[in-house]
Amino acid sequence: MTITEFEMLKSISIDSIDRDTIQNINSIDIDTSLSIEERYKNLLKQTRNPYFFRCNGTIVKVEFTDNNLSLQEALTDTLIRKKSR
């Protein structure tokens, strides 16, 4: 897969994604005995778009930033900002 193809998959909005193409996270199998590169190739085979998955019927889009915050820090920051409104 090319960088352009990854960028195209990444640019899809959560509102326009076809729900039927999203893999349930419980059905994704990660073989930890494989190299990182092979794991990623395997993930791409199992999913049509590595930026989306379903969890209990909810569509989740994975995004990354360059701010080096952990998920917990980002969620805490979001909740604090929401509470202060």
C-alpha positions in Angstrom: 0.0 0.0 0.0 1.3 3.4 -0.9 1.5 6.5 1.3 -1.1 8.1 -1.0 -3.5 5.2 -0.4 -2.9 5.4 3.4 -3.6 9.2 3.3 -6.8 8.5 1.4 -8.0 5.9 4.0 -7.0 8.3 6.8 -9.0 11.2 5.2 -12.3 9.3 5.3 -14.7 10.8 7.8 -16.4 8.7 10.4 -19.8 9.9 9.1 -19.1 8.7 5.6 -17.5 5.4 6.2 -19.5 2.3 5.2 -20.3 0.5 8.5 -20.3 -2.8 6.7 -16.6 -2.5 5.8 -15.4 -1.9 9.4 -13.9 -4.9 11.2 -15.0 -5.7 14.7 -12.0 -5.4 17.0 -12.7 -8.7 18.7 -12.2 -10.5 15.4 -8.8 -9.0 14.6 -6.0 -11.4 15.4 -2.5 -10.0 16.1 0.2 -12.6 16.0 2.9 -11.3 18.3 5.4 -13.8 17.1 5.6 -11.9 13.8 7.9 -8.9 13.2 6.3 -5.5 13.5 6.3 -5.2 9.7 4.6 -8.6 9.3 2.0 -7.8 12.0 1.1 -4.6 10.1 0.8 -6.5 6.8 -1.4 -9.0 8.6 -3.5 -6.2 10.0 -4.0 -4.8 6.6 -5.2 -8.2 5.3 -7.7 -8.4 8.1 -9.0 -4.9 7.8 -10.0 -2.8 4.9 -9.0 0.4 6.6 -6.5 0.4 9.6 -7.8 3.7 10.8 -11.3 2.3 11.7 -12.7 -0.5 13.8 -15.9 -1.4 15.5 -16.3 -2.0 19.2 -19.7 -3.2 20.5 -21.3 -1.7 17.4 -19.6 1.7 17.8 -17.3 2.9 15.0 -14.0 4.1 16.3 -11.5 6.1 14.2 -7.8 6.0 15.2 -5.9 9.3 14.8 -2.4 10.3 15.9 -0.9 13.6 16.8 2.6 14.8 17.3 2.1 16.1 20.9 3.4 13.0 22.6 0.4 12.8 25.0 -0.8 9.4 26.2 -4.4 8.4 25.6 -5.1 9.0 29.3 -3.6 12.5 29.2 -5.5 13.4 26.1 -8.8 12.1 27.6 -8.2 13.9 30.9 -7.4 17.1 29.0 -10.6 16.8 27.0 -12.8 16.2 30.0 -11.2 19.1 31.9 -11.9 21.4 28.9 -15.5 20.1 28.6 -16.1 20.6 32.3 -14.9 24.2 32.3 -17.4 25.2 29.6 
